[in-house]
Amino acid sequence: MTTHNIWRDYPKEQIIMGAARALAEWRSKGFPDAHVYFKATCPRCRTRCMFQEPDEMFDFMECSECAATFPFIKGNDMLATSALPKTGQEDA
C-alpha cells in the first residue's frame, strides 16, 4: 500500500514570506492578535506536527506522536485569530 502525503508542504522561505503577508493583511483588517503556527509532517510516522509557539519557526521540530526530531525544511502554516475584528469603537 502506498502512503500519500495529503498536506501541501512548501519550502521554509516560501512559508515565511506567505506568513508575513497573511499577518500584515489580517492585522490591517482589525485583527491585531492574528498569529501563525508553523507545521510539518513527521518523516517517521507521518503525523502532522506544529510548533507550540505562535509566530516562531525553528530549525528542528519534535513529533508529538513518536518523539522523532527532524529538520524543519518544508511545511505550511495556520493562521489563528480572534473571532471578531477590533474596530476601535469597543469603548464607545
PDB file of N, CA, C and O in Angstrom:
ATOM      1  N   MET A   1       0.841  -1.187   0.000  1.00  0.00           N
ATOM      2  CA  MET A   1       0.000   0.000   0.000  1.00  0.00           C
ATOM      3  C   MET A   1       0.880   1.243   0.000  1.00  0.00           C
ATOM      4  O   MET A   1       1.844   1.323   0.761  1.00  0.00           O
ATOM      5  N   THR A   2       0.562   2.186  -0.827  1.00  0.00           N
ATOM      6  CA  THR A   2       1.319   3.428  -0.921  1.00  0.00           C
ATOM      7  C   THR A   2       0.704   4.482  -0.014  1.00  0.00           C
ATOM      8  O   THR A   2      -0.510   4.683  -0.006  1.00  0.00           O
ATOM      9  N   THR A   3       1.555   5.148   0.745  1.00  0.00           N
ATOM     10  CA  THR A   3       1.089   6.238   1.603  1.00  0.00           C
ATOM     11  C   THR A   3       1.322   7.552   0.886  1.00  0.00           C
ATOM     12  O   THR A   3       2.436   7.830   0.441  1.00  0.00           O
ATOM     13  N   HIS A   4       0.297   8.349   0.771  1.00  0.00           N
ATOM     14  CA  HIS A   4       0.408   9.648   0.119  1.00  0.00           C
ATOM     15  C   HIS A   4       0.315  10.748   1.162  1.00  0.00           C
ATOM     16  O   HIS A   4      -0.503  10.681   2.079  1.00  0.00           O
ATOM     17  N   ASN A   5       1.148  11.747   1.016  1.00  0.00           N
ATOM     18  CA  ASN A   5       1.095  12.902   1.898  1.00  0.00           C
ATOM     19  C   ASN A   5      -0.003  13.825   1.373  1.00  0.00           C
ATOM     20  O   ASN A   5       0.127  14.379   0.281  1.00  0.00           O
ATOM     21  N   ILE A   6      -1.077  13.994   2.136  1.00  0.00           N
ATOM     22  CA  ILE A   6      -2.188  14.823   1.676  1.00  0.00           C
ATOM     23  C   ILE A   6      -1.971  16.299   2.002  1.00  0.00           C
ATOM     24  O   ILE A   6      -2.765  17.144   1.588  1.00  0.00           O
ATOM     25  N   TRP A   7      -0.908  16.618   2.737  1.00  0.00           N
ATOM     26  CA  TRP A   7      -0.638  18.002   3.128  1.00  0.00           C
ATOM     27  C   TRP A   7       0.183  18.683   2.053  1.00  0.00           C
ATOM     28  O   TRP A   7       1.056  18.071   1.439  1.00  0.00           O
ATOM     29  N   ARG A   8      -0.098  19.926   1.836  1.00  0.00           N
ATOM     30  CA  ARG A   8       0.698  20.712   0.890  1.00  0.00           C
ATOM     31  C   ARG A   8       1.816  21.384   1.675  1.00  0.00           C
ATOM     32  O   ARG A   8       1.573  22.311   2.448  1.00  0.00           O
ATOM     33  N   ASP A   9       3.023  20.918   1.476  1.00  0.00           N
ATOM     34  CA  ASP A   9       4.178  21.478   2.151  1.00  0.00           C
ATOM     35  C   ASP A   9       4.998  22.295   1.160  1.00  0.00           C
ATOM     36  O   ASP A   9       5.133  21.937  -0.010  1.00  0.00           O
ATOM     37  N   TYR A  10       5.541  23.404   1.662  1.00  0.00           N
ATOM     38  CA  TYR A  10       6.305  24.331   0.844  1.00  0.00           C
ATOM     39  C   TYR A  10       7.654  24.583   1.510  1.00  0.00           C
ATOM     40  O   TYR A  10       7.791  24.378   2.716  1.00  0.00           O
ATOM     41  N   PRO A  11       8.650  25.022   0.743  1.00  0.00           N
ATOM     42  CA  PRO A  11       9.956  25.337   1.332  1.00  0.00           C
ATOM     43  C   PRO A  11       9.826  26.408   2.425  1.00  0.00           C
ATOM     44  O   PRO A  11       8.954  27.275   2.365  1.00  0.00           O
ATOM     45  N   LYS A  12      10.705  26.326   3.411  1.00  0.00           N
ATOM     46  CA  LYS A  12      10.662  27.211   4.568  1.00  0.00           C
ATOM     47  C   LYS A  12      10.622  28.700   4.167  1.00  0.00           C
ATOM     48  O   LYS A  12       9.847  29.470   4.735  1.00  0.00           O
ATOM     49  N   GLU A  13      11.441  29.097   3.206  1.00  0.00           N
ATOM     50  CA  GLU A  13      11.498  30.504   2.791  1.00  0.00           C
ATOM     51  C   GLU A  13      10.155  30.978   2.234  1.00  0.00           C
ATOM     52  O   GLU A  13       9.746  32.113   2.478  1.00  0.00           O
ATOM     53  N   GLN A  14       9.478  30.119   1.493  1.00  0.00           N
ATOM     54  CA  GLN A  14       8.184  30.456   0.919  1.00  0.00           C
ATOM     55  C   GLN A  14       7.123  30.599   2.017  1.00  0.00           C
ATOM     56  O   GLN A  14       6.259  31.472   1.939  1.00  0.00           O
ATOM     57  N   ILE A  15       7.193  29.748   3.027  1.00  0.00           N
ATOM     58  CA  ILE A  15       6.242  29.830   4.140  1.00  0.00           C
ATOM     59  C   ILE A  15       6.422  31.134   4.904  1.00  0.00           C
ATOM     60  O   ILE A  15       5.440  31.777   5.275  1.00  0.00           O
ATOM     61  N   ILE A  16       7.662  31.526   5.140  1.00  0.00           N
ATOM     62  CA  ILE A  16       7.946  32.765   5.878  1.00  0.00           C
ATOM     63  C   ILE A  16       7.353  33.964   5.147  1.00  0.00           C
ATOM     64  O   ILE A  16       6.711  34.812   5.767  1.00  0.00           O
ATOM     65  N   MET A  17       7.561  34.039   3.841  1.00  0.00           N
ATOM     66  CA  MET A  17       7.019  35.158   3.068  1.00  0.00           C
ATOM     67  C   MET A  17       5.496  35.161   3.095  1.00  0.00           C
ATOM     68  O   MET A  17       4.883  36.213   3.277  1.00  0.00           O
ATOM     69  N   GLY A  18       4.880  33.998   2.917  1.00  0.00           N
ATOM     70  CA  GLY A  18       3.417  33.907   2.929  1.00  0.00           C
ATOM     71  C   GLY A  18       2.835  34.262   4.285  1.00  0.00           C
ATOM     72  O   GLY A  18       1.801  34.925   4.365  1.00  0.00           O
ATOM     73  N   ALA A  19       3.492  33.824   5.354  1.00  0.00           N
ATOM     74  CA  ALA A  19       3.014  34.120   6.711  1.00  0.00           C
ATOM     75  C   ALA A  19       3.107  35.616   6.991  1.00  0.00           C
ATOM     76  O   ALA A  19       2.196  36.186   7.592  1.00  0.00           O
ATOM     77  N   ALA A  20       4.183  36.254   6.570  1.00  0.00           N
ATOM     78  CA  ALA A  20       4.337  37.701   6.781  1.00  0.00           C
ATOM     79  C   ALA A  20       3.238  38.466   6.048  1.00  0.00           C
ATOM     80  O   ALA A  20       2.677  39.419   6.588  1.00  0.00           O
ATOM     81  N   ARG A  21       2.934  38.053   4.831  1.00  0.00           N
ATOM     82  CA  ARG A  21       1.854  38.712   4.069  1.00  0.00           C
ATOM     83  C   ARG A  21       0.500  38.503   4.752  1.00  0.00           C
ATOM     84  O   ARG A  21      -0.284  39.443   4.882  1.00  0.00           O
ATOM     85  N   ALA A  22       0.230  37.279   5.186  1.00  0.00           N
ATOM     86  CA  ALA A  22      -1.052  36.975   5.833  1.00  0.00           C
ATOM     87  C   ALA A  22      -1.209  37.765   7.131  1.00  0.00           C
ATOM     88  O   ALA A  22      -2.276  38.318   7.395  1.00  0.00           O
ATOM     89  N   LEU A  23      -0.156  37.819   7.938  1.00  0.00           N
ATOM     90  CA  LEU A  23      -0.237  38.574   9.195  1.00  0.00           C
ATOM     91  C   LEU A  23      -0.489  40.054   8.934  1.00  0.00           C
ATOM     92  O   LEU A  23      -1.334  40.665   9.587  1.00  0.00           O
ATOM     93  N   ALA A  24       0.236  40.629   7.988  1.00  0.00           N
ATOM     94  CA  ALA A  24       0.046  42.046   7.672  1.00  0.00           C
ATOM     95  C   ALA A  24      -1.379  42.315   7.191  1.00  0.00           C
ATOM     96  O   ALA A  24      -2.000  43.301   7.588  1.00  0.00           O
ATOM     97  N   GLU A  25      -1.888  41.438   6.341  1.00  0.00           N
ATOM     98  CA  GLU A  25      -3.248  41.610   5.819  1.00  0.00           C
ATOM     99  C   GLU A  25      -4.291  41.517   6.932  1.00  0.00           C
ATOM    100  O   GLU A  25      -5.152  42.388   7.048  1.00  0.00           O
ATOM    101  N   TRP A  26      -4.217  40.474   7.742  1.00  0.00           N
ATOM    102  CA  TRP A  26      -5.214  40.293   8.800  1.00  0.00           C
ATOM    103  C   TRP A  26      -5.119  41.366   9.866  1.00  0.00           C
ATOM    104  O   TRP A  26      -6.143  41.821  10.375  1.00  0.00           O
ATOM    105  N   ARG A  27      -3.917  41.777  10.212  1.00  0.00           N
ATOM    106  CA  ARG A  27      -3.773  42.838  11.216  1.00  0.00           C
ATOM    107  C   ARG A  27      -4.295  44.158  10.684  1.00  0.00           C
ATOM    108  O   ARG A  27      -4.846  44.952  11.445  1.00  0.00           O
ATOM    109  N   SER A  28      -4.133  44.411   9.392  1.00  0.00           N
ATOM    110  CA  SER A  28      -4.663  45.646   8.807  1.00  0.00           C
ATOM    111  C   SER A  28      -6.190  45.631   8.733  1.00  0.00           C
ATOM    112  O   SER A  28      -6.815  46.685   8.615  1.00  0.00           O
ATOM    113  N   LYS A  29      -6.788  44.452   8.800  1.00  0.00           N
ATOM    114  CA  LYS A  29      -8.245  44.319   8.768  1.00  0.00           C
ATOM    115  C   LYS A  29      -8.864  44.366  10.165  1.00  0.00           C
ATOM    116  O   LYS A  29     -10.061  44.127  10.323  1.00  0.00           O
ATOM    117  N   GLY A  30      -8.052  44.673  11.177  1.00  0.00           N
ATOM    118  CA  GLY A  30      -8.589  44.809  12.518  1.00  0.00           C
ATOM    119  C   GLY A  30      -8.418  43.596  13.406  1.00  0.00           C
ATOM    120  O   GLY A  30      -9.131  43.452  14.399  1.00  0.00           O
ATOM    121  N   PHE A  31      -7.491  42.727  13.068  1.00  0.00           N
ATOM    122  CA  PHE A  31      -7.207  41.550  13.889  1.00  0.00           C
ATOM    123  C   PHE A  31      -5.779  41.654  14.430  1.00  0.00           C
ATOM    124  O   PHE A  31      -4.884  40.965  13.940  1.00  0.00           O
ATOM    125  N   PRO A  32      -5.554  42.514  15.440  1.00  0.00           N
ATOM    126  CA  PRO A  32      -4.186  42.713  15.936  1.00  0.00           C
ATOM    127  C   PRO A  32      -3.606  41.484  16.616  1.00  0.00           C
ATOM    128  O   PRO A  32      -2.390  41.375  16.767  1.00  0.00           O
ATOM    129  N   ASP A  33      -4.455  40.566  17.023  1.00  0.00           N
ATOM    130  CA  ASP A  33      -3.971  39.362  17.700  1.00  0.00           C
ATOM    131  C   ASP A  33      -3.794  38.182  16.744  1.00  0.00           C
ATOM    132  O   ASP A  33      -3.708  37.039  17.193  1.00  0.00           O
ATOM    133  N   ALA A  34      -3.739  38.436  15.447  1.00  0.00           N
ATOM    134  CA  ALA A  34      -3.512  37.360  14.480  1.00  0.00           C
ATOM    135  C   ALA A  34      -2.108  36.783  14.654  1.00  0.00           C
ATOM    136  O   ALA A  34      -1.143  37.521  14.853  1.00  0.00           O
ATOM    137  N   HIS A  35      -2.006  35.466  14.578  1.00  0.00           N
ATOM    138  CA  HIS A  35      -0.730  34.763  14.705  1.00  0.00           C
ATOM    139  C   HIS A  35      -0.699  33.615  13.713  1.00  0.00           C
ATOM    140  O   HIS A  35      -1.740  33.152  13.248  1.00  0.00           O
ATOM    141  N   VAL A  36       0.500  33.164  13.396  1.00  0.00           N
ATOM    142  CA  VAL A  36       0.639  31.959  12.583  1.00  0.00           C
ATOM    143  C   VAL A  36       1.348  30.883  13.402  1.00  0.00           C
ATOM    144  O   VAL A  36       2.201  31.172  14.240  1.00  0.00           O
ATOM    145  N   TYR A  37       0.973  29.654  13.136  1.00  0.00           N
ATOM    146  CA  TYR A  37       1.626  28.490  13.709  1.00  0.00           C
ATOM    147  C   TYR A  37       2.169  27.679  12.543  1.00  0.00           C
ATOM    148  O   TYR A  37       1.450  27.379  11.590  1.00  0.00           O
ATOM    149  N   PHE A  38       3.443  27.328  12.630  1.00  0.00           N
ATOM    150  CA  PHE A  38       4.079  26.577  11.558  1.00  0.00           C
ATOM    151  C   PHE A  38       3.978  25.082  11.833  1.00  0.00           C
ATOM    152  O   PHE A  38       4.099  24.638  12.975  1.00  0.00           O
ATOM    153  N   LYS A  39       3.753  24.310  10.766  1.00  0.00           N
ATOM    154  CA  LYS A  39       3.537  22.877  10.918  1.00  0.00           C
ATOM    155  C   LYS A  39       4.240  22.106   9.799  1.00  0.00           C
ATOM    156  O   LYS A  39       4.546  22.655   8.741  1.00  0.00           O
ATOM    157  N   ALA A  40       4.485  20.826  10.058  1.00  0.00           N
ATOM    158  CA  ALA A  40       5.148  19.955   9.088  1.00  0.00           C
ATOM    159  C   ALA A  40       4.743  18.509   9.373  1.00  0.00           C
ATOM    160  O   ALA A  40       4.159  18.210  10.414  1.00  0.00           O
ATOM    161  N   THR A  41       5.058  17.629   8.443  1.00  0.00           N
ATOM    162  CA  THR A  41       4.747  16.216   8.589  1.00  0.00           C
ATOM    163  C   THR A  41       5.984  15.469   9.068  1.00  0.00           C
ATOM    164  O   THR A  41       7.062  15.610   8.491  1.00  0.00           O
ATOM    165  N   CYS A  42       5.829  14.675  10.120  1.00  0.00           N
ATOM    166  CA  CYS A  42       6.935  13.864  10.636  1.00  0.00           C
ATOM    167  C   CYS A  42       7.338  12.840   9.572  1.00  0.00           C
ATOM    168  O   CYS A  42       6.487  12.099   9.080  1.00  0.00           O
ATOM    169  N   PRO A  43       8.615  12.789   9.213  1.00  0.00           N
ATOM    170  CA  PRO A  43       9.046  11.825   8.198  1.00  0.00           C
ATOM    171  C   PRO A  43       9.006  10.380   8.691  1.00  0.00           C
ATOM    172  O   PRO A  43       8.997   9.452   7.883  1.00  0.00           O
ATOM    173  N   ARG A  44       8.982  10.183  10.010  1.00  0.00           N
ATOM    174  CA  ARG A  44       8.969   8.818  10.537  1.00  0.00           C
ATOM    175  C   ARG A  44       7.553   8.243  10.591  1.00  0.00           C
ATOM    176  O   ARG A  44       7.309   7.160  10.059  1.00  0.00           O
ATOM    177  N   CYS A  45       6.612   8.956  11.229  1.00  0.00           N
ATOM    178  CA  CYS A  45       5.277   8.374  11.440  1.00  0.00           C
ATOM    179  C   CYS A  45       4.164   9.077  10.647  1.00  0.00           C
ATOM    180  O   CYS A  45       3.012   8.645  10.684  1.00  0.00           O
ATOM    181  N   ARG A  46       4.507  10.162   9.929  1.00  0.00           N
ATOM    182  CA  ARG A  46       3.573  10.919   9.065  1.00  0.00           C
ATOM    183  C   ARG A  46       2.536  11.730   9.851  1.00  0.00           C
ATOM    184  O   ARG A  46       1.548  12.180   9.270  1.00  0.00           O
ATOM    185  N   THR A  47       2.740  11.922  11.151  1.00  0.00           N
ATOM    186  CA  THR A  47       1.849  12.763  11.951  1.00  0.00           C
ATOM    187  C   THR A  47       2.094  14.219  11.589  1.00  0.00           C
ATOM    188  O   THR A  47       3.235  14.628  11.371  1.00  0.00           O
ATOM    189  N   ARG A  48       1.035  14.993  11.527  1.00  0.00           N
ATOM    190  CA  ARG A  48       1.155  16.422  11.289  1.00  0.00           C
ATOM    191  C   ARG A  48       1.515  17.077  12.613  1.00  0.00           C
ATOM    192  O   ARG A  48       0.776  16.962  13.591  1.00  0.00           O
ATOM    193  N   CYS A  49       2.645  17.762  12.645  1.00  0.00           N
ATOM    194  CA  CYS A  49       3.169  18.380  13.868  1.00  0.00           C
ATOM    195  C   CYS A  49       3.166  19.898  13.720  1.00  0.00           C
ATOM    196  O   CYS A  49       3.209  20.432  12.611  1.00  0.00           O
ATOM    197  N   MET A  50       3.113  20.579  14.863  1.00  0.00           N
ATOM    198  CA  MET A  50       3.049  22.043  14.842  1.00  0.00           C
ATOM    199  C   MET A  50       3.908  22.595  15.973  1.00  0.00           C
ATOM    200  O   MET A  50       3.917  22.054  17.079  1.00  0.00           O
ATOM    201  N   PHE A  51       4.627  23.672  15.686  1.00  0.00           N
ATOM    202  CA  PHE A  51       5.349  24.362  16.748  1.00  0.00           C
ATOM    203  C   PHE A  51       4.325  24.959  17.707  1.00  0.00           C
ATOM    204  O   PHE A  51       3.307  25.496  17.268  1.00  0.00           O
ATOM    205  N   GLN A  52       4.580  24.871  18.995  1.00  0.00           N
ATOM    206  CA  GLN A  52       3.642  25.370  20.006  1.00  0.00           C
ATOM    207  C   GLN A  52       3.670  26.889  20.137  1.00  0.00           C
ATOM    208  O   GLN A  52       2.677  27.489  20.549  1.00  0.00           O
ATOM    209  N   GLU A  53       4.780  27.514  19.796  1.00  0.00           N
ATOM    210  CA  GLU A  53       4.922  28.960  19.934  1.00  0.00           C
ATOM    211  C   GLU A  53       4.393  29.665  18.691  1.00  0.00           C
ATOM    212  O   GLU A  53       4.803  29.334  17.579  1.00  0.00           O
ATOM    213  N   PRO A  54       3.486  30.636  18.859  1.00  0.00           N
ATOM    214  CA  PRO A  54       2.991  31.360  17.688  1.00  0.00           C
ATOM    215  C   PRO A  54       4.084  32.238  17.085  1.00  0.00           C
ATOM    216  O   PRO A  54       4.928  32.776  17.802  1.00  0.00           O
ATOM    217  N   ASP A  55       4.059  32.375  15.781  1.00  0.00           N
ATOM    218  CA  ASP A  55       4.968  33.245  15.035  1.00  0.00           C
ATOM    219  C   ASP A  55       6.437  32.855  15.194  1.00  0.00           C
ATOM    220  O   ASP A  55       7.319  33.681  14.958  1.00  0.00           O
ATOM    221  N   GLU A  56       6.713  31.620  15.587  1.00  0.00           N
ATOM    222  CA  GLU A  56       8.093  31.142  15.775  1.00  0.00           C
ATOM    223  C   GLU A  56       8.339  29.919  14.903  1.00  0.00           C
ATOM    224  O   GLU A  56       7.514  29.008  14.822  1.00  0.00           O
ATOM    225  N   MET A  57       9.492  29.927  14.258  1.00  0.00           N
ATOM    226  CA  MET A  57       9.909  28.793  13.442  1.00  0.00           C
ATOM    227  C   MET A  57      11.324  28.427  13.865  1.00  0.00           C
ATOM    228  O   MET A  57      12.176  29.303  14.015  1.00  0.00           O
ATOM    229  N   PHE A  58      11.572  27.155  14.054  1.00  0.00           N
ATOM    230  CA  PHE A  58      12.877  26.686  14.482  1.00  0.00           C
ATOM    231  C   PHE A  58      13.466  25.760  13.425  1.00  0.00           C
ATOM    232  O   PHE A  58      12.764  25.326  12.511  1.00  0.00           O
ATOM    233  N   ASP A  59      14.747  25.463  13.549  1.00  0.00           N
ATOM    234  CA  ASP A  59      15.407  24.600  12.569  1.00  0.00           C
ATOM    235  C   ASP A  59      15.001  23.138  12.703  1.00  0.00           C
ATOM    236  O   ASP A  59      15.053  22.383  11.732  1.00  0.00           O
ATOM    237  N   PHE A  60      14.593  22.738  13.921  1.00  0.00           N
ATOM    238  CA  PHE A  60      14.202  21.355  14.154  1.00  0.00           C
ATOM    239  C   PHE A  60      12.836  21.305  14.821  1.00  0.00           C
ATOM    240  O   PHE A  60      12.441  22.228  15.533  1.00  0.00           O
ATOM    241  N   MET A  61      12.132  20.225  14.582  1.00  0.00           N
ATOM    242  CA  MET A  61      10.802  20.026  15.144  1.00  0.00           C
ATOM    243  C   MET A  61      10.761  18.649  15.796  1.00  0.00           C
ATOM    244  O   MET A  61      11.381  17.704  15.308  1.00  0.00           O
ATOM    245  N   GLU A  62      10.026  18.543  16.903  1.00  0.00           N
ATOM    246  CA  GLU A  62       9.851  17.251  17.561  1.00  0.00           C
ATOM    247  C   GLU A  62       8.426  16.781  17.331  1.00  0.00           C
ATOM    248  O   GLU A  62       7.470  17.535  17.518  1.00  0.00           O
ATOM    249  N   CYS A  63       8.297  15.529  16.924  1.00  0.00           N
ATOM    250  CA  CYS A  63       6.979  14.956  16.668  1.00  0.00           C
ATOM    251  C   CYS A  63       6.243  14.707  17.982  1.00  0.00           C
ATOM    252  O   CYS A  63       6.806  14.141  18.919  1.00  0.00           O
ATOM    253  N   SER A  64       5.010  15.123  18.043  1.00  0.00           N
ATOM    254  CA  SER A  64       4.195  14.929  19.242  1.00  0.00           C
ATOM    255  C   SER A  64       3.719  13.488  19.385  1.00  0.00           C
ATOM    256  O   SER A  64       3.270  13.087  20.459  1.00  0.00           O
ATOM    257  N   GLU A  65       3.813  12.721  18.326  1.00  0.00           N
ATOM    258  CA  GLU A  65       3.340  11.331  18.358  1.00  0.00           C
ATOM    259  C   GLU A  65       4.468  10.337  18.651  1.00  0.00           C
ATOM    260  O   GLU A  65       4.358   9.528  19.573  1.00  0.00           O
ATOM    261  N   CYS A  66       5.541  10.397  17.875  1.00  0.00           N
ATOM    262  CA  CYS A  66       6.607   9.390  18.021  1.00  0.00           C
ATOM    263  C   CYS A  66       7.884   9.952  18.641  1.00  0.00           C
ATOM    264  O   CYS A  66       8.841   9.205  18.844  1.00  0.00           O
ATOM    265  N   ALA A  67       7.922  11.235  18.943  1.00  0.00           N
ATOM    266  CA  ALA A  67       9.053  11.926  19.574  1.00  0.00           C
ATOM    267  C   ALA A  67      10.299  12.029  18.691  1.00  0.00           C
ATOM    268  O   ALA A  67      11.377  12.360  19.187  1.00  0.00           O
ATOM    269  N   ALA A  68      10.169  11.755  17.409  1.00  0.00           N
ATOM    270  CA  ALA A  68      11.305  11.922  16.498  1.00  0.00           C
ATOM    271  C   ALA A  68      11.619  13.412  16.362  1.00  0.00           C
ATOM    272  O   ALA A  68      10.715  14.248  16.364  1.00  0.00           O
ATOM    273  N   THR A  69      12.890  13.729  16.246  1.00  0.00           N
ATOM    274  CA  THR A  69      13.314  15.099  15.972  1.00  0.00           C
ATOM    275  C   THR A  69      13.777  15.134  14.526  1.00  0.00           C
ATOM    276  O   THR A  69      14.570  14.296  14.097  1.00  0.00           O
ATOM    277  N   PHE A  70      13.279  16.108  13.778  1.00  0.00           N
ATOM    278  CA  PHE A  70      13.615  16.176  12.361  1.00  0.00           C
ATOM    279  C   PHE A  70      13.809  17.630  11.940  1.00  0.00           C
ATOM    280  O   PHE A  70      13.235  18.531  12.552  1.00  0.00           O
ATOM    281  N   PRO A  71      14.616  17.868  10.899  1.00  0.00           N
ATOM    282  CA  PRO A  71      14.842  19.245  10.438  1.00  0.00           C
ATOM    283  C   PRO A  71      13.586  19.811   9.792  1.00  0.00           C
ATOM    284  O   PRO A  71      12.897  19.131   9.031  1.00  0.00           O
ATOM    285  N   PHE A  72      13.308  21.058  10.108  1.00  0.00           N
ATOM    286  CA  PHE A  72      12.159  21.738   9.509  1.00  0.00           C
ATOM    287  C   PHE A  72      12.645  22.408   8.230  1.00  0.00           C
ATOM    288  O   PHE A  72      13.201  23.506   8.270  1.00  0.00           O
ATOM    289  N   ILE A  73      12.435  21.747   7.100  1.00  0.00           N
ATOM    290  CA  ILE A  73      12.884  22.295   5.818  1.00  0.00           C
ATOM    291  C   ILE A  73      11.719  22.643   4.908  1.00  0.00           C
ATOM    292  O   ILE A  73      11.858  23.439   3.979  1.00  0.00           O
ATOM    293  N   LYS A  74      10.565  22.038   5.183  1.00  0.00           N
ATOM    294  CA  LYS A  74       9.365  22.371   4.436  1.00  0.00           C
ATOM    295  C   LYS A  74       8.156  22.088   5.314  1.00  0.00           C
ATOM    296  O   LYS A  74       8.213  21.259   6.221  1.00  0.00           O
ATOM    297  N   GLY A  75       7.065  22.786   5.034  1.00  0.00           N
ATOM    298  CA  GLY A  75       5.858  22.635   5.829  1.00  0.00           C
ATOM    299  C   GLY A  75       4.804  23.615   5.360  1.00  0.00           C
ATOM    300  O   GLY A  75       4.691  23.900   4.168  1.00  0.00           O
ATOM    301  N   ASN A  76       4.033  24.127   6.302  1.00  0.00           N
ATOM    302  CA  ASN A  76       2.989  25.083   5.989  1.00  0.00           C
ATOM    303  C   ASN A  76       2.683  25.872   7.247  1.00  0.00           C
ATOM    304  O   ASN A  76       3.374  25.725   8.255  1.00  0.00           O
ATOM    305  N   ASP A  77       1.667  26.699   7.200  1.00  0.00           N
ATOM    306  CA  ASP A  77       1.309  27.462   8.380  1.00  0.00           C
ATOM    307  C   ASP A  77      -0.200  27.475   8.568  1.00  0.00           C
ATOM    308  O   ASP A  77      -0.962  27.093   7.680  1.00  0.00           O
ATOM    309  N   MET A  78      -0.606  27.921   9.735  1.00  0.00           N
ATOM    310  CA  MET A  78      -2.021  28.027  10.068  1.00  0.00           C
ATOM    311  C   MET A  78      -2.215  29.378  10.732  1.00  0.00           C
ATOM    312  O   MET A  78      -1.498  29.715  11.675  1.00  0.00           O
ATOM    313  N   LEU A  79      -3.174  30.153  10.253  1.00  0.00           N
ATOM    314  CA  LEU A  79      -3.486  31.452  10.835  1.00  0.00           C
ATOM    315  C   LEU A  79      -4.487  31.272  11.959  1.00  0.00           C
ATOM    316  O   LEU A  79      -5.470  30.544  11.815  1.00  0.00           O
ATOM    317  N   ALA A  80      -4.240  31.929  13.071  1.00  0.00           N
ATOM    318  CA  ALA A  80      -5.160  31.899  14.205  1.00  0.00           C
ATOM    319  C   ALA A  80      -5.416  33.329  14.657  1.00  0.00           C
ATOM    320  O   ALA A  80      -4.493  34.139  14.741  1.00  0.00           O
ATOM    321  N   THR A  81      -6.675  33.634  14.945  1.00  0.00           N
ATOM    322  CA  THR A  81      -7.032  34.971  15.393  1.00  0.00           C
ATOM    323  C   THR A  81      -8.324  34.917  16.193  1.00  0.00           C
ATOM    324  O   THR A  81      -8.958  33.868  16.297  1.00  0.00           O
ATOM    325  N   SER A  82      -8.706  36.055  16.754  1.00  0.00           N
ATOM    326  CA  SER A  82      -9.967  36.115  17.489  1.00  0.00           C
ATOM    327  C   SER A  82     -11.133  36.043  16.500  1.00  0.00           C
ATOM    328  O   SER A  82     -10.949  36.206  15.294  1.00  0.00           O
ATOM    329  N   ALA A  83     -12.307  35.804  17.019  1.00  0.00           N
ATOM    330  CA  ALA A  83     -13.485  35.646  16.167  1.00  0.00           C
ATOM    331  C   ALA A  83     -13.960  36.965  15.574  1.00  0.00           C
ATOM    332  O   ALA A  83     -14.547  36.977  14.492  1.00  0.00           O
ATOM    333  N   LEU A  84     -13.717  38.077  16.263  1.00  0.00           N
ATOM    334  CA  LEU A  84     -14.226  39.372  15.810  1.00  0.00           C
ATOM    335  C   LEU A  84     -13.096  40.375  15.647  1.00  0.00           C
ATOM    336  O   LEU A  84     -12.160  40.387  16.447  1.00  0.00           O
ATOM    337  N   PRO A  85     -13.171  41.226  14.610  1.00  0.00           N
ATOM    338  CA  PRO A  85     -12.126  42.238  14.438  1.00  0.00           C
ATOM    339  C   PRO A  85     -12.281  43.355  15.475  1.00  0.00           C
ATOM    340  O   PRO A  85     -13.370  43.608  15.990  1.00  0.00           O
ATOM    341  N   LYS A  86     -11.159  44.007  15.760  1.00  0.00           N
ATOM    342  CA  LYS A  86     -11.160  45.185  16.623  1.00  0.00           C
ATOM    343  C   LYS A  86     -11.452  46.395  15.743  1.00  0.00           C
ATOM    344  O   LYS A  86     -10.742  46.638  14.767  1.00  0.00           O
ATOM    345  N   THR A  87     -12.476  47.143  16.076  1.00  0.00           N
ATOM    346  CA  THR A  87     -12.875  48.282  15.253  1.00  0.00           C
ATOM    347  C   THR A  87     -12.389  49.599  15.802  1.00  0.00           C
ATOM    348  O   THR A  87     -12.436  50.606  15.095  1.00  0.00           O
ATOM    349  N   GLY A  88     -11.920  49.631  17.048  1.00  0.00           N
ATOM    350  CA  GLY A  88     -11.512  50.875  17.672  1.00  0.00           C
ATOM    351  C   GLY A  88     -12.654  51.570  18.359  1.00  0.00           C
ATOM    352  O   GLY A  88     -12.452  52.612  18.983  1.00  0.00           O
ATOM    353  N   GLN A  89     -13.868  51.020  18.263  1.00  0.00           N
ATOM    354  CA  GLN A  89     -15.038  51.637  18.871  1.00  0.00           C
ATOM    355  C   GLN A  89     -15.615  50.788  19.993  1.00  0.00           C
ATOM    356  O   GLN A  89     -16.769  50.965  20.383  1.00  0.00           O
ATOM    357  N   GLU A  90     -14.812  49.866  20.511  1.00  0.00           N
ATOM    358  CA  GLU A  90     -15.305  48.968  21.564  1.00  0.00           C
ATOM    359  C   GLU A  90     -15.675  49.702  22.844  1.00  0.00           C
ATOM    360  O   GLU A  90     -16.578  49.268  23.560  1.00  0.00           O
ATOM    361  N   ASP A  91     -14.996  50.805  23.147  1.00  0.00           N
ATOM    362  CA  ASP A  91     -15.241  51.547  24.397  1.00  0.00           C
ATOM    363  C   ASP A  91     -16.337  52.592  24.263  1.00  0.00           C
ATOM    364  O   ASP A  91     -16.717  53.218  25.253  1.00  0.00           O
ATOM    365  N   ALA A  92     -16.844  52.788  23.064  1.00  0.00           N
ATOM    366  CA  ALA A  92     -17.849  53.835  22.826  1.00  0.00           C
ATOM    367  C   ALA A  92     -19.194  53.478  23.415  1.00  0.00           C
ATOM    368  O   ALA A  92     -20.143  54.253  23.301  1.00  0.00           O
TER     369      ALA A  92
END
